[in-house]
Structures are given as structure tokens and as C-alpha cells.
Amino acid sequence: MAKEKTVYVCSNCGQDSPKWVGKCPSCGEWNTYVEEIVRKEPTNRRPVSGIETQKPRPLALSDIETDDEPRINMHDDELNRVLGGGLVPGSLVLIGGEPGIGKSTLVMQTVLHMPEKKILYVSGEESARQLKLRADRLSKASSDCLIVCETSLEQIYVHIKNTNPDLVIIDSIQTISTESIESSPGSIAQVRECSASILRFAKETHTPVLLIGHINKEGSIAGPKVLEHIVDTVLQFEGDQHYMYRILRSIKNRFGSTAELGIYEMRQDGLRQVNNPSELLLSQDHEGMSGVAIASAIEGIRPFLIETQALVSSAVYGNPQRSATGFDLRRMNMLLAVLEKRVGFKLAQKDVFLNIAGGLKVNDPAIDLPVISAILSSNMDAAIEPEVCMAGEIGLSGEIRPVNRIEQRIGEAEKLGFKRFLLPKYNLQGIDTKKLKIELVPVKKVEEAFRALFG
């Protein structure tokens, strides 16, 4: 007979305590403990997984075989790149994002393009009819994907044993519950136990599993933090619902780089891959417009050109306003201080608004130079030539520091027809300028860059 007891569990890290405490001793957060009712199973009983496996035994490192098993092609170049080259057999992947951002659409769209694989789609939120309507909207192609609406973990294992799928998709992990715990679905204990059991199933049977997860109001994956530690890969699907672009970022990846990102465009018939984001992130014509500078940024391994927009106006409502969309506000304040101290432009009594076009969030330090160029262009009401592109990091003394992978940045600008490229002087070493059709303008100080732009 199972014993029931009440414990208090930290909603941030999953640490449990027999009594309520104000500050979590593990993660240091305040007021994160919530009450959970759990039922402890006898120690001689293992949770039912529905799959018969041999008990593991210790092996010497030299005795472990590592076959180069090919990754599963998801038939989606953006998703394959973010995963590190495809889906690894036996891996557990978690996809999180805002409600309505397109998580289920992305997964369903991927499923419809994999007719060679037997896929079991477990839905705990939508009915089979809803999934069929979405599949018809996304693609007219027929797929042998198996759909089951189930929230019991034990019944899910029964379906897996009966169908023997090549890929399992669970939408979502917060709706799944196991009978061994008496708390409600979505609680910390349920999410922790279900995800640990699914991980054990994936590793023992070598079957890849895709989990869809909710996020909380802070923007992190809902449930205990241990959920992100358990899975092999955490993908964040983000973007503003008012913009048509969606960005798939890799937050954690045991089989690839976490610097990769995939860009999608939300359309009526689903998500379209954006293979060349530079053309979409540049407005068609900004000739004669002040406050616009083109930056050559890199996210992951792919370079793309983005439009940096700035507006500087006199502060008529008292304290000057500082606002940045898609760029770190504290870094913008630092750049404004460099402009005032090192270059002599007085911006203390002016409102400064900065926007990265297209709704992107960019962390590349190489867009410092385009940011201050756009701010100065708006302040002087002088337009930058539309065929000029730039990249460079700004130091506190006003110097322009070198940036990484400058050849890729120059190549992207040259491919899109730009005539001049401002780059840090130290980056010019080792570049064969004879083969380039674009004029390189090396600059060492911020003043030199402004003279090259505005004369």
C-alpha cells in the first residue's frame, strides 16, 4: 500500500522540504515553495515504463562501442542547423515558447514532411479533429503520423509498445501525469517524474522524443528547473506576435552549438524558412532618410545584414527618455556616454530611441558602430549613404575594436550589392582586398568613422 504525504517543493529548482520555508536553501529564491501531495511507492517496485530492458552493468570506457549513427533528417534546414545537424537517435528535445507563437505548428509541419518515419503524436491539449484541421491547413500531403489524445503516462507507454514508433512527440509535458504521484498534472512533482521517466525510455530504447513545454510569465520554461537539466536539448521559439518573424534559438544542446538560430516567417499556410534573412531585414529604400545605418551582424555561424534605426529629439517633457528595442539599453547608455565624453556630442538633454528593424534581438557587439552612427545621423539630420555597411565594437576610450569572422560579414555585404564597408583597422590584416569588389574603409577611432561617413 502506497503512503501519502505532503511536501513543499521549490517551483524554481525542484528542491523539496518537509515544511514550508521562505527562502530556498538551494537556489536562494524567496517565496517559491508550493505544497505538493505525493504518494511514495514501495522500494521494491519500479515505475512501469511498458518496455522490458536489461539492467545496466558497469563497463570500461574502452569497451563502450560508439557507432557513427546518422542523425535523423527533419527536412527543415533551419531546424536541422539549430539541432546541430539533425535529430540524434535517443535524444530528448524540449521546445518552449509563448502561447500562440507556433510551437505546435512547427512540430506538425515537421511531422508532415517526414513520411518515411513512423511517428506517434501524443496530444494532451488538442483533440484529434483539431490536429487534423491544422494538418490540412499546413499541407495537403498525406502522412502516416499516428495521433493519440492521452494524458496518462502509463497509457502512453502502452501505445508506444503497440505501435513501435521511430519518433515520439508529446504536446505538452505539462499535461502528462503519472499514477505514482497524486498531484495534479503540470505540478512540479508530476513534470519532474514524467520527464525523468520519458528520458529513461528514450535512452533505453534509442527512440528520440520531442517535448513541447509551456513557459511562465518570466519567459523561462514552466515547471522545475530540473526539467531543463534532464533533457538533452532546449529550444526556445520566440518572436513578437505582431511581427511575422519567428526565431528558434538553442539554449542548451548536448549535440551541437548553442550559438545557432533559425529564422521563420509566419504565414497563412504555416512557417516558411527564411534562408536569406538579410534581404527581409533591410527596408526597400531608405535613401535620404537620417537615423538609419546598416549593420553586418552574426548569429551562430550565419551572417546577415540588419537595419539599425535611431531617433534623437529634444527632451520637451523634462527628463530625457532612453528607449531601445532589440538592443541592450545599458549598452546604448554606455555608447551615448562615449559619444559625449570622447567625441564631444552633447546628447544629455535629448531623447534617444533605438530600434532594430524586424523585431530581432541582437547581442553581437559588432553592431556598436552602426548604433552610434545611426544616433549621430539622426542628431545631425544627415543621411548615411545607402550603399554603406559597417561593423565594429566600441571601447570606452572611443577606439573601434576588432570583431570576429570579418570575412563572412564582408562577403554578405558584397553579395547584397553594398559598395563600401567600414571595419576596424586591426581586422584589415590578412584580408586579400584584390579579390573583393567592395571598398574597405578601415577606421581606428570613432572620429575617423564619422569623417568617413559624413565628411
C-alpha positions as CSV (number, residue, x, y, z in Angstrom):
1,M,0.0,0.0,0.0
2,A,1.4,3.4,-1.0
3,K,1.9,6.0,1.6
4,E,0.7,9.6,1.1
5,K,2.5,12.6,2.4
6,T,2.7,16.4,1.9
7,V,5.9,18.0,1.0
8,Y,6.9,21.5,-0.1
9,V,8.7,21.9,-3.4
10,C,10.6,24.9,-4.8
11,S,9.0,25.9,-8.1
12,N,12.3,27.2,-9.3
13,C,14.8,24.4,-8.7
14,G,12.7,21.5,-7.5
15,Q,14.3,21.2,-4.0
16,D,11.8,19.7,-1.6
17,S,11.3,20.2,2.1
18,P,9.1,18.6,4.8
19,K,7.9,22.1,5.9
20,W,7.4,25.5,4.2
21,V,10.5,27.8,4.1
22,G,10.6,31.4,2.9
23,K,14.0,31.3,1.2
24,C,15.1,28.3,-0.8
25,P,18.4,27.0,0.6
26,S,19.3,25.6,-2.9
27,C,18.7,28.4,-5.3
28,G,18.3,31.3,-2.9
29,E,14.9,32.5,-4.3
30,W,12.2,33.8,-1.9
31,N,8.6,32.5,-1.7
32,T,8.9,29.8,-4.3
33,Y,7.8,26.8,-2.1
34,V,4.5,25.3,-3.0
35,E,2.6,22.4,-1.4
36,E,2.6,19.0,-3.2
37,I,0.8,15.8,-2.2
38,V,2.9,12.8,-3.2
39,R,2.4,9.1,-2.8
40,K,5.6,7.1,-2.1
41,E,5.8,3.7,-3.8
42,P,7.3,0.7,-2.1
43,T,11.1,0.5,-2.7
44,N,10.9,-2.9,-4.4
45,R,8.6,-1.6,-7.2
46,R,9.9,0.2,-10.2
47,P,7.7,2.6,-12.2
48,V,6.1,0.9,-15.1
49,S,7.6,2.0,-18.4
50,G,6.0,-0.6,-20.6
51,I,9.3,-1.5,-22.1
52,E,11.3,-4.6,-21.0
53,T,15.0,-3.7,-20.7
54,Q,18.1,-5.3,-19.3
55,K,19.6,-4.0,-16.1
56,P,22.7,-1.9,-16.8
57,R,26.1,-3.0,-15.6
58,P,29.4,-1.1,-15.3
59,L,31.5,-1.1,-18.5
60,A,35.1,0.1,-19.1
61,L,35.4,3.2,-21.2
62,S,37.4,1.3,-23.8
63,D,34.7,-1.4,-24.1
64,I,31.9,1.0,-25.0
65,E,31.1,0.9,-28.7
66,T,30.4,4.2,-30.5
67,D,28.9,3.6,-33.8
68,D,28.6,6.7,-36.0
69,E,24.8,6.6,-36.3
70,P,23.5,9.1,-38.8
71,R,21.2,11.9,-37.5
72,I,17.6,12.0,-38.4
73,N,16.9,14.5,-41.2
74,M,14.0,16.7,-40.1
75,H,13.6,18.0,-43.7
76,D,13.9,21.6,-42.3
77,D,17.2,23.3,-42.9
78,E,16.6,25.8,-40.1
79,L,15.6,23.1,-37.5
80,N,18.5,20.8,-38.6
81,R,21.0,23.6,-38.1
82,V,19.7,24.6,-34.6
83,L,19.8,20.9,-33.6
84,G,23.4,20.6,-34.7
85,G,22.9,18.7,-38.0
86,G,19.7,16.8,-37.3
87,L,17.9,14.9,-34.6
88,V,20.1,12.5,-32.6
89,P,18.5,9.0,-32.1
90,G,17.7,8.5,-28.4
91,S,17.7,12.2,-27.6
92,L,15.1,14.2,-25.6
93,V,14.4,17.6,-27.1
94,L,12.3,20.3,-25.3
95,I,10.7,23.1,-27.4
96,G,9.3,26.1,-25.4
97,G,7.7,29.4,-26.3
98,E,4.9,31.9,-25.7
99,P,1.3,30.7,-26.2
100,G,0.3,31.0,-29.8
101,I,3.9,31.6,-31.1
102,G,3.8,28.5,-33.3
103,K,5.3,25.6,-31.3
104,S,2.7,23.0,-32.3
105,T,2.6,24.4,-35.9
106,L,6.4,23.9,-36.2
107,V,6.2,20.4,-34.9
108,M,3.2,19.4,-37.0
109,Q,4.8,20.9,-40.1
110,T,7.9,18.9,-39.5
111,V,5.9,15.7,-39.0
112,L,4.1,16.2,-42.3
113,H,7.5,16.3,-44.2
114,M,8.7,13.0,-42.7
115,P,6.6,10.3,-44.4
116,E,9.5,7.8,-44.2
117,K,9.3,7.7,-40.4
118,K,6.6,6.2,-38.2
119,I,5.7,9.0,-35.8
120,L,3.4,8.9,-32.7
121,Y,2.0,12.3,-31.8
122,V,0.6,12.3,-28.3
123,S,-1.7,15.3,-27.7
124,G,-2.8,16.3,-24.2
125,E,-4.2,19.7,-25.2
126,E,-6.0,19.3,-28.5
127,S,-8.4,16.8,-30.0
128,A,-7.6,14.6,-33.0
129,R,-10.0,16.7,-35.1
130,Q,-8.2,19.9,-34.2
131,L,-4.9,18.3,-35.2
132,K,-6.4,17.1,-38.5
133,L,-7.6,20.7,-39.3
134,R,-4.2,22.1,-38.6
135,A,-2.5,19.4,-40.8
136,D,-4.9,20.2,-43.7
137,R,-4.1,23.9,-43.4
138,L,-0.3,23.3,-43.4
139,S,0.0,20.7,-46.1
140,K,-2.2,18.7,-48.5
141,A,0.3,15.8,-48.4
142,S,-0.8,12.7,-46.6
143,S,1.2,11.4,-43.7
144,D,1.2,8.2,-41.8
145,C,1.6,10.0,-38.5
146,L,-0.3,8.3,-35.6
147,I,-2.4,10.6,-33.4
148,V,-3.5,9.7,-29.9
149,C,-5.1,12.1,-27.3
150,E,-3.8,10.9,-24.0
151,T,-2.6,12.4,-20.7
152,S,-1.7,9.3,-18.7
153,L,2.0,8.4,-18.9
154,E,1.3,4.7,-18.3
155,Q,-1.2,4.6,-21.2
156,I,1.3,6.5,-23.4
157,Y,3.8,3.7,-22.9
158,V,1.1,1.1,-23.8
159,H,0.5,3.0,-27.1
160,I,4.3,3.2,-27.8
161,K,4.7,-0.6,-27.1
162,N,1.8,-1.3,-29.6
163,T,3.0,1.0,-32.4
164,N,6.8,0.9,-32.0
165,P,7.3,4.4,-33.5
166,D,10.6,5.9,-34.8
167,L,9.8,9.3,-33.2
168,V,7.5,10.3,-30.3
169,I,6.1,13.8,-29.9
170,I,4.4,14.8,-26.6
171,D,2.3,18.1,-26.7
172,S,2.7,19.1,-23.9
173,I,4.8,17.8,-21.0
174,Q,2.7,19.9,-18.6
175,T,-0.5,17.9,-19.4
176,I,1.0,14.5,-18.7
177,S,0.6,12.8,-15.3
178,T,1.7,9.5,-13.8
179,E,-0.4,7.4,-11.4
180,S,2.5,7.0,-9.0
181,I,2.0,10.6,-7.8
182,E,-1.2,12.0,-6.5
183,S,-0.7,15.7,-7.5
184,S,-2.4,17.3,-10.4
185,P,-0.9,17.4,-14.0
186,G,1.5,20.3,-14.5
187,S,2.7,20.4,-10.9
188,I,6.4,20.3,-10.1
189,A,6.4,16.7,-8.9
190,Q,4.5,15.5,-12.0
191,V,6.6,17.3,-14.5
192,R,9.8,16.1,-12.8
193,E,8.8,12.5,-12.6
194,C,7.2,12.3,-16.1
195,S,10.2,13.9,-17.8
196,A,12.6,11.6,-15.9
197,S,10.6,8.5,-16.9
198,I,10.5,9.7,-20.6
199,L,14.2,10.3,-20.6
200,R,14.8,6.7,-19.3
201,F,12.6,5.4,-22.0
202,A,14.4,7.4,-24.8
203,K,17.9,6.3,-23.7
204,E,16.9,2.6,-23.2
205,T,15.0,2.2,-26.4
206,H,17.1,4.6,-28.6
207,T,13.9,6.4,-29.6
208,P,14.0,10.2,-30.0
209,V,11.3,12.2,-28.1
210,L,10.2,15.8,-28.8
211,L,8.6,17.5,-25.8
212,I,6.6,20.8,-26.2
213,G,6.7,22.8,-23.0
214,H,4.9,25.9,-21.6
215,I,6.7,29.0,-20.4
216,N,5.9,31.2,-17.4
217,K,5.4,34.9,-17.3
218,E,9.1,35.5,-16.7
219,G,9.8,33.8,-20.1
220,S,11.5,30.7,-18.8
221,I,10.3,27.1,-19.2
222,A,7.4,26.4,-16.8
223,G,8.0,23.7,-14.1
224,P,11.1,22.9,-12.1
225,K,14.5,23.9,-13.4
226,V,15.5,20.3,-13.3
227,L,13.3,19.8,-16.4
228,E,15.9,21.7,-18.4
229,H,18.7,19.7,-16.8
230,I,17.1,16.4,-17.7
231,V,16.6,16.9,-21.4
232,D,19.4,16.9,-24.0
233,T,18.4,20.0,-26.0
234,V,16.3,23.0,-25.1
235,L,15.0,25.1,-28.0
236,Q,13.3,28.4,-27.4
237,F,10.8,29.6,-30.0
238,E,10.5,33.3,-29.7
239,G,9.3,36.4,-31.5
240,D,6.6,39.1,-31.3
241,Q,3.1,38.1,-32.3
242,H,2.8,41.4,-34.1
243,Y,5.8,40.6,-36.3
244,M,5.8,37.9,-38.9
245,Y,9.3,36.6,-37.9
246,R,9.9,33.8,-35.5
247,I,13.3,32.8,-34.2
248,L,14.3,29.4,-33.0
249,R,17.2,29.6,-30.5
250,S,19.2,26.8,-28.9
251,I,19.5,27.4,-25.2
252,K,21.1,24.0,-24.4
253,N,22.4,21.4,-26.8
254,R,24.5,18.4,-25.8
255,F,25.0,17.5,-29.5
256,G,25.7,20.9,-31.1
257,S,26.4,24.6,-30.7
258,T,24.1,26.8,-28.6
259,A,25.0,29.8,-30.8
260,E,22.8,28.8,-33.7
261,L,19.4,30.2,-34.6
262,G,16.8,29.6,-37.2
263,I,14.5,32.2,-38.7
264,Y,11.0,31.6,-39.9
265,E,8.3,33.7,-41.3
266,M,4.7,33.1,-40.1
267,R,2.3,32.8,-43.0
268,Q,-1.3,31.6,-43.5
269,D,-0.1,28.1,-44.6
270,G,2.4,27.7,-41.8
271,L,6.0,28.7,-41.1
272,R,8.3,29.4,-44.1
273,Q,12.1,29.0,-43.7
274,V,14.0,32.3,-44.2
275,N,17.2,31.2,-45.9
276,N,18.5,34.7,-46.6
277,P,17.3,36.9,-43.7
278,S,19.4,39.9,-44.9
279,E,17.0,40.7,-47.8
280,L,14.0,40.6,-45.5
281,L,15.6,42.7,-42.6
282,L,16.5,45.6,-44.9
283,S,13.8,48.0,-46.0
284,Q,13.5,48.5,-49.7
285,D,14.5,52.2,-49.8
286,H,16.0,54.4,-47.1
287,E,17.8,56.8,-49.3
288,G,17.8,60.3,-47.9
289,M,16.5,59.1,-44.5
290,S,18.5,60.1,-41.5
291,G,19.0,57.8,-38.5
292,V,19.4,54.6,-40.5
293,A,22.6,52.5,-40.5
294,I,23.2,49.0,-41.9
295,A,25.0,46.6,-39.6
296,S,26.6,43.3,-40.5
297,A,25.8,41.0,-37.6
298,I,26.5,37.3,-37.0
299,E,24.3,35.0,-35.0
300,G,25.6,31.5,-34.7
301,I,27.5,30.8,-38.0
302,R,25.3,32.8,-40.3
303,P,26.0,36.5,-41.1
304,F,23.1,38.8,-42.0
305,L,22.6,42.5,-42.5
306,I,20.1,44.3,-40.3
307,E,18.8,47.9,-40.3
308,T,19.6,49.9,-37.2
309,Q,17.2,52.9,-36.7
310,A,17.6,55.8,-34.3
311,L,15.6,58.9,-33.5
312,V,17.1,61.8,-31.5
313,S,14.9,64.7,-30.5
314,S,14.9,67.5,-27.9
315,A,13.5,66.5,-24.5
316,V,10.4,68.6,-24.1
317,Y,8.9,66.6,-21.2
318,G,11.5,67.1,-18.5
319,N,13.9,64.2,-18.1
320,P,15.3,62.8,-21.3
321,Q,14.0,59.4,-22.4
322,R,16.2,56.4,-23.4
323,S,14.5,53.5,-25.2
324,A,15.9,50.6,-27.1
325,T,14.0,47.8,-28.9
326,G,16.1,44.7,-29.8
327,F,19.3,46.1,-28.2
328,D,20.6,46.2,-24.6
329,L,19.5,49.5,-23.1
330,R,22.5,49.7,-20.7
331,R,24.9,49.2,-23.6
332,M,23.2,52.0,-25.5
333,N,23.6,54.3,-22.5
334,M,27.3,53.4,-22.4
335,L,27.7,54.3,-26.1
336,L,25.9,57.6,-25.5
337,A,28.4,58.3,-22.7
338,V,31.3,57.6,-25.1
339,L,29.8,59.9,-27.7
340,E,29.6,62.7,-25.2
341,K,32.9,62.2,-23.4
342,R,35.2,61.2,-26.2
343,V,33.7,62.8,-29.3
344,G,32.1,65.9,-27.8
345,F,28.4,65.4,-28.9
346,K,26.0,66.7,-26.3
347,L,23.1,64.3,-26.0
348,A,22.3,64.6,-22.3
349,Q,19.2,66.8,-22.9
350,K,17.9,64.8,-25.8
351,D,15.5,61.8,-26.1
352,V,17.2,58.9,-27.8
353,F,15.1,56.0,-29.3
354,L,16.8,53.0,-30.9
355,N,15.1,50.2,-32.9
356,I,16.5,47.0,-34.5
357,A,14.2,46.5,-37.6
358,G,12.3,43.3,-38.0
359,G,11.7,42.6,-34.3
360,L,15.1,40.9,-33.8
361,K,17.1,40.9,-30.6
362,V,20.8,41.2,-31.4
363,N,23.6,40.6,-28.9
364,D,26.5,40.9,-31.3
365,P,28.9,43.6,-30.1
366,A,29.9,44.4,-33.7
367,I,26.7,46.5,-34.1
368,D,28.1,49.2,-31.7
369,L,29.4,51.2,-34.6
370,P,26.2,51.1,-36.6
371,V,24.2,52.1,-33.5
372,I,26.3,55.2,-32.7
373,S,26.3,56.1,-36.5
374,A,22.5,55.9,-36.6
375,I,22.2,58.0,-33.4
376,L,24.6,60.7,-34.8
377,S,22.9,60.6,-38.2
378,S,19.6,61.4,-36.6
379,N,21.1,64.0,-34.3
380,M,22.7,65.9,-37.2
381,D,19.7,65.1,-39.6
382,A,22.3,63.9,-42.1
383,A,21.6,60.7,-44.0
384,I,24.2,57.9,-44.4
385,E,24.8,56.7,-47.9
386,P,22.5,53.7,-48.6
387,E,25.4,51.6,-50.1
388,V,27.5,51.7,-46.9
389,C,27.6,48.8,-44.4
390,M,29.6,48.6,-41.2
391,A,30.7,46.5,-38.2
392,G,32.8,47.3,-35.2
393,E,32.9,47.2,-31.4
394,I,33.3,50.5,-29.5
395,G,35.6,50.7,-26.5
396,L,35.2,53.1,-23.6
397,S,38.1,55.3,-24.8
398,G,36.4,55.7,-28.2
399,E,38.5,53.2,-30.1
400,I,37.0,50.8,-32.6
401,R,37.9,47.3,-31.5
402,P,38.2,44.3,-33.9
403,V,35.4,41.8,-34.4
404,N,35.4,38.1,-35.2
405,R,34.7,36.5,-38.6
406,I,35.1,39.7,-40.6
407,E,35.4,37.9,-44.0
408,Q,31.9,36.4,-43.6
409,R,30.5,39.9,-42.8
410,I,32.2,41.5,-45.8
411,G,31.1,38.6,-48.1
412,E,27.4,39.1,-47.0
413,A,27.6,42.8,-47.7
414,E,29.2,42.3,-51.1
415,K,26.6,39.7,-52.0
416,L,23.8,42.2,-51.4
417,G,25.5,44.9,-53.6
418,F,27.0,47.2,-51.0
419,K,29.8,49.4,-52.2
420,R,31.6,50.5,-49.0
421,F,32.3,48.6,-45.7
422,L,33.6,50.3,-42.5
423,L,35.6,47.9,-40.4
424,P,38.1,48.1,-37.5
425,K,41.6,48.8,-38.7
426,Y,43.1,45.8,-37.0
427,N,40.7,43.5,-38.9
428,L,42.3,44.5,-42.2
429,Q,45.3,42.3,-41.5
430,G,45.2,39.1,-43.6
431,I,42.4,40.1,-45.9
432,D,43.1,39.9,-49.6
433,T,41.5,43.1,-50.8
434,K,42.3,42.4,-54.5
435,K,39.6,39.8,-54.8
436,L,36.9,42.0,-53.3
437,K,34.6,44.2,-55.3
438,I,33.6,46.2,-52.2
439,E,35.7,49.1,-50.9
440,L,37.0,48.5,-47.4
441,V,37.3,51.6,-45.2
442,P,39.5,50.8,-42.1
443,V,38.9,53.1,-39.1
444,K,40.6,53.2,-35.7
445,K,38.7,55.8,-33.8
446,V,35.1,56.9,-33.6
447,E,36.1,60.3,-35.1
448,E,37.6,58.6,-38.2
449,A,34.4,56.7,-38.8
450,F,32.3,59.8,-38.6
451,R,34.6,61.6,-41.0
452,A,34.3,58.7,-43.4
453,L,30.5,58.8,-43.1
454,F,29.7,62.5,-43.0
455,G,32.9,64.1,-44.4
